[in-house]
Amino acid sequence: MGSLDAFRALVRRDLLLALRRRADVLTTLVFFVIVVSLFPLGVGPEMETLRQIAPGVVWVAALLASMLALGRLFSADYADGTLEQMLLAPQPLGLLVAAKVAAHWLVSGLPLVFIAPVLGLQYDLPWDALGVLMASLLVGTPVLGLIGAVGAALTLGLRGGGVLVSLLVLPLYIPVLIFGAGAVDAAAAGTGAAAHLSLLGAFLVVSLFFAPWAAALGLRISLE
Amino acid sequence: MLEAVNLECVRGERRLFRGVGFELAEGTLLEVVGPNGSGKTSLLRMVCGLLAPAAGEILWRGEPIRAAAEEFRGQLAYLGHLNGIKDDLTGVENLVFSETMAGGGATPRAARDALARLGLAGFEDLPTRVLSQGQKRRVALARLAFRERCRLWVLDEPFVALDAAAVRLVADLIANQADSGGIVLLTTHQEVDVPVRTRRTLRLGAA
């Protein structure tokens, strides 16, 4: 099984690289923590307001943190030529993109899921809402990574690619934001978050299916 | 057999070459020569399938390379200007990874041997970040030791930054590959004598 071996090897390599440059990885997490923690200081200590804005604030911060991390997805591999070698490997490029996104999510998305409930406490979110917040981030952040990969692939090597990628990707993030924050809202209001979470799950399935191939096409164009 | 028919290359507003064609039988070394900016690298990238030609076609064993792309890439070893190695990984880690990607696989021990043969004994377990330019190039070239099964080698300036001993080593490696039935495309600005039986030259930017 050559392709599966390649998938595993690429995930392992990217995790190893992340381990050797921890500062890069921590940037995303620290950004997320700081943005979410600044809001209570700015808005003031009224519990009612904080509870109301919490889902939106956490989700917007997760969105921006994920955008911030996108720049690192392909650029290092592009600069040192390993991406070129990946394009020439006898493996389906979509699968390799999926491996890169998976490793990227493990180091920049998954930590957000685990730190979010701690941050949620600052907003006095009830326990079941905290659980839903985690669940929505767990399902939603991979979608952000997958959609972002398409934008990152298309803007690779462009000057001002950072601005362009946010213009390309942010509109596509909006449904994830609406249903992610909506799930937490619904849980806090006690109406049940199942519908929102199912829709997020549907987004995940669709983007898992299409985004790697779209990003692979983008990479082939960018490397010409 | 590798065949290029009537290739044309346009980069930006400039046409680099047109009407370039060749037919290479197994066991041939093709040296692509020409001044800077004549399109040597572009031609090599076209042959790999990284760059689509503005016109013309490249055939591998009678089939367009885009038709059976994965199979073609399994036959291909490419070394570009960029070494394609990770600065934060050691030489051994780099080699094991790149060979897993190439589908052949390499054990750490085999990787160590290949690096030692290229004169990197003692440097295998250092992050390549701390190696010199020439040593990094050697790590990249060590891949070729695992690619004898690849019937097409495309090497863009493989001798850059290498010292005389390493140049001879790599030249022998290339000659060996061509003489045992592989096709090798090569660009170089250095006068290197590759002791190969069948050699051809393609001149770009002459007209």
Contacts between the chains, C-beta under 8 A, distances in Angstrom:
chain1	res1	chain2	res2	distance
A	2	B	103	4.4
A	5	B	100	5.6
A	5	B	105	7.2
A	6	B	100	5.9
A	6	B	101	5.2
A	6	B	103	7.3
A	9	B	96	8.0
A	9	B	97	5.7
A	9	B	100	4.2
A	9	B	101	6.6
A	10	B	97	7.9
A	10	B	101	7.3
A	13	B	86	7.4
A	13	B	89	7.2
A	13	B	93	7.7
A	13	B	97	5.2
A	16	B	89	7.1
A	16	B	93	7.5
A	17	B	86	6.4
A	17	B	88	5.4
A	17	B	89	7.2
A	20	B	88	4.5
A	20	B	127	7.9
A	21	B	88	6.4
A	79	B	82	7.9
A	80	B	82	6.1
A	80	B	83	7.0
A	80	B	84	6.8
A	80	B	85	6.8
A	80	B	86	6.5
A	80	B	87	6.8
A	81	B	80	6.0
A	81	B	81	7.6
A	81	B	82	2.6
A	81	B	83	5.8
A	81	B	84	3.8
A	81	B	85	7.7
A	82	B	84	5.0
A	82	B	85	7.1
A	82	B	86	6.2
A	82	B	98	8.0
A	84	B	50	6.8
A	84	B	78	7.7
A	84	B	80	6.0
A	84	B	82	6.4
A	84	B	84	6.2
A	85	B	78	7.3
A	85	B	84	4.2
A	85	B	98	6.3
A	85	B	101	6.9
A	86	B	101	6.5
A	87	B	50	6.5
A	88	B	48	5.9
A	88	B	49	7.6
A	88	B	50	7.1
A	88	B	73	5.5
A	88	B	76	6.1
A	88	B	78	5.2
A	89	B	73	6.5
A	89	B	101	4.3
A	89	B	102	5.9
A	89	B	103	7.2
A	90	B	70	5.1
A	90	B	71	7.3
A	90	B	73	4.3
A	90	B	74	3.7
A	90	B	102	7.0
A	90	B	103	5.1
A	91	B	70	7.5
A	91	B	101	6.6
A	91	B	103	7.1
A	92	B	70	7.2
A	96	B	101	7.9
A	223	B	50	6.1
A	224	B	50	7.0
A	224	B	51	5.4
A	224	B	52	6.6
